[in-house]
């Protein structure tokens, strides 16, 4: 038996294609009325000052279909963790910041 087994529905990225982002957002808003949606976002400390992360955060601000963003932060010291709290604290969604290699983990 495999080390990991999951029964039931799971996210399938292959169904996100089609080039119709407005229709996808409408479907996500509809789904969010039935069940809250969360995004799990992996992040490394070296990416905190990147243009890519600034773009991701900017795109998440208007994502009103998301109720929660869970950020898994790796490779961070205390200063980077504090910087991440500031960056992700600007989001309107509930944010959970997991310091994966922090002293309490």
N, C-alpha and C positions, 0 to 999 in steps of 0.2 A: 504494500500500500504506500502511496506517496506521502510525503511529509505534510502536505497541505491538501485539504479537500473542502470544497464549498458547495453546498446545495442551494438551489434557488437562483433567483435572478442576480446577475452581476452586470456592471456597466460594460457596454460593448462599443469601443471607439470606432469600429468600422461602420457603425450606423450614423456617425456624426457628419459624414461627407455630404456631397450634393451641391455645395456652393450656394446654399440658400440660408444665410445666417439669420435673416429676419424671421423666417419660418421656424428655424431651430430655437431662437429665443422665445418665440410665441409658444412653442411646445413646452419649453422649460418653465415658462411662467404658468402655464396650465397645470403642469405636473406639480409645481411648487404649491399650488392651492390645495392639493390633496395631501402631499407629503413634503416636509421641508427638505431642501437640497443643500448639500455641503460640498465644498471643494477641498481636496487634500492636495496641498502644494509643497513638494519637496524644495528645499532651498539650502544652498551651501553659503557659508559666511563670505566667501570670496565673491559671491554674486550680489551682495547687498548694495554695492555702489554701481552696479552695471546698468547700462541703458535698457537692457532686456527686462530686468526686474522693474524698473520704473515704468516701462510700457505695460507689463503685466498688472501692476497695481493700478495704473490708470484705466485699464480695461475692466478691472474688477469693481471699481467705484460705482459705475452705473448698472452693474449686474444685479438688478433688484430681485431676480429669481433665486439668488443664493441667500440662504439665511445664516450660513456659517462658513468660515474659511479656517482650515486647520493647516498650519504651517509647520513642517518638520525641519528644524534648523540643525545643520551639521557643521562641524569644523569651526565652531564659534568659541571665543573667549567671552569674558563678562562684558567687555566694551562692545563687541559685535552683537551680543544678545540684546544689550540696551539699544543699539542702533536699530536692530530688527524690530524691537517693540515700538520704536518711533515710526518706522516705515509702515508696518502693518497696522498700527494703531490708527492710522488715518482712514482705514476702510470703514464703511458704514455697517458692514456685516459684523456679527459676533466673530471674534478672532481668538483662536486657541493657538498659542505659540509653544511648540514642544522643542525644548533644547535637548536634542538627542544625545549629546555627549557632555551635558552639563553635570555639575557636581552632585546633583540629587538623583541622577539616573543611573 
